[in-house]
Amino acid sequence: MVVLFKISTMDLSDLSDGYMSTEHRELLRSASESADPLSVSPLELPMSPKTPRSPKSPRSPKGSPKGSPKGSPKAHSGKHGAGKGSPLKKDKQSHSPFDGHPKKGGAGGKGTWGGLLDTDGSHVIDPNDPNYTSNEENEQLSARFPSSPFEEYKKKVAVIMEEYFATDDVISTANELRELGMPSYNYYFVKKLVSMSMDRHDKEKEMAATLLSSLYADIIDPPQVYKGFCKLIESADDLIVDIPDTVDVLALFVARAVVDDILPPAFLMKEMASLSKDSKGFVVIKRADKIYLSAPLHADFILRRWGGSRNKTVEDVKGQISNLLVEYIVSGDRKEACICIKDLKVPFFHHEIVKRAIIMAMENRQAEDRLLDLLKMAAEEGLINSSQISKGFGRIIDTIDDLSLDIPKARQILQSLISKASSEGWLCTSSLRPLSLDLKTKSLKDTAAKAFKVKVQSMIQEYFLSGDISEVSRCLETENNSSSSEPNAIFVKKLITLAMDRKNREKEMASVLLSSLCFPGDDVVNGFVMLVESADDTALDIPIVVDDLAMFLARAVVDEVIAPLHLEEIGTLFLMPDSIGNKVLQMAKSLLKARLSGERILRCWGGGGSSTNGWAIEDVKDKIGKILEEFESGGDKREACRCIKELGMPFFHHEVVKKSLVTVMEKKNERLWRLLGECFSIGLITTNQMMKGFGRVAESLDDLSLDVPDAEKQFTHYVERARIEGWLDPSFSFNRSGHILENGFCL
């Protein structure tokens, strides 16, 4: 006998609330004991408002309960149901269209309760389910909605990029990207390639830049490259979350794209105008423009920033240029030569092609017309721009004296070539330095200067080996018998030029020698001016010439070889904002304005020179302490001043001020105060060093107050005295928080 239960909505709500009456419990128990488990259909429970009704399964025919097909026990209870208390019997004959076996997955067979999640054929995935994985939802969505062409493109290019980073095969990557046949999506390739490489090593960054340059125009259209970089700039705020140095790396990618001629320089201004000033993209563009692309000889630096294009050196490129010009002279195939020039991918170094082609034309007059035709074609097609052409001719003009030793009538030949190029319209003569045709321009003075340069170079090289300053001084006195200042300037130029091309040890030795020779400040300034004027040629061998020159200039100020006012004198000679001289000057000023600049500049090359300037800071502090102790115990002021001067570290005299002032406050003995007055009166300690020393005491007042309770009161008193005696600038004042103020701002 089949027992059917009907539970009202009220009863169900009781159940759902976790409460069941005794009557209900007895009814359920008796039913479970007497009912045939295979003949009882699932309970049909009305759903409470708290539990929404699940939709009927399409596998169940209309009108049949969930999980009960036509051949279910309920449908045939009168015909096939087992008698009460009788043993279970198999259904020998079934009119159901199903075979009664459980379906695949164990649901829906005869005598079963249906699938656990069998609702409408597309079960709902619950993210709170402990067994939930995001892949299930992605698979379900991808099964329902076929992926778009763009999604397919994204998946494929991701694989292509990974393969490229693993193999470094540009040709294979280009072929695979071409086979995709979706050029309208290539902007995504640009964006993804750069963003992937940004979080990797320099090798992958260089590979990404090289690949973009190789695919440009042939595989990826210029507008797609432009759009890809626009998308990158817009996503800078998101990228910086995972890549902290996004601003610098992305700025370098933008600058590299401009150098490689795959982005127009106008890209920077257009993007800057369209971006918010608070966005990281704006900072990226500004950094690319002001830091990388505005620096002198920026192209060489940018190219080699990540190891160079396939790690090519300057000498490698020069060799390739010579080979292609020699092959062109033999074959005469201008198109092939232009292709080879383009394949070098060094547009910033095309002046070397111009220079070598003109020198070959001067040496081999029969190949003159052929070489000039190549340069003319390259200029007309925009392969070599006018700036590089002018620079190439300018470099030859600068070395014409040396060329005249090997090429007779070099001046006349060069003047003829310049006239021909100008008449054909591919050279602007107004951008060139005038070329004198007078073969007798070499005076005895020039000859003597050349001989002096040779001796100076030998002298400096010996100094780098021996470190003997006195020997260099003696040799200079012997060679420079005249009162002219030119030899000193030449020596300064040669010394720093040779040091810049060597290690930090030699740079430190050069600065020490410069401070030991006691040249007049004007002579040193003239030497630096000569260095800046020849920086373009120097940079061919020393790409970071601006940084090194700025550091040497700042070191000369710190060592008091030249006065700070001399910096302004140099600035008047190089007023153009983009000039190398202006950049060197601004960088030197920036170095000198930094906090504790003297100590930092002293240690910029690690010390270790051949003079006392190579001492460690702790050694200097110890020596200053001993000098002050000796003076306090009964020493002579003149002797103490002499010892302080012999330290040779005028930029560190603020340490003398600090130690003296602290001792005066601790011992209430003004003997050291009088020593400071003596040092100031003879110019040994400057106002700037006085202010630094007082500032350092102000910073340590909290600690000093532990030993000297009235330290703040005493310090205020001494600040007023120092101001009255002229040691401190009147704009300086001391506030109650223990800081020195300058012009109202806390130092």
Summary of the structure (lengths in Angstrom):
residues: 747
radius of gyration: 42.8
end to end distance: 98.7
largest distance: 136.6
contacts: 2164
relative contact order: 0.03
helix: 64%
strand: 1%
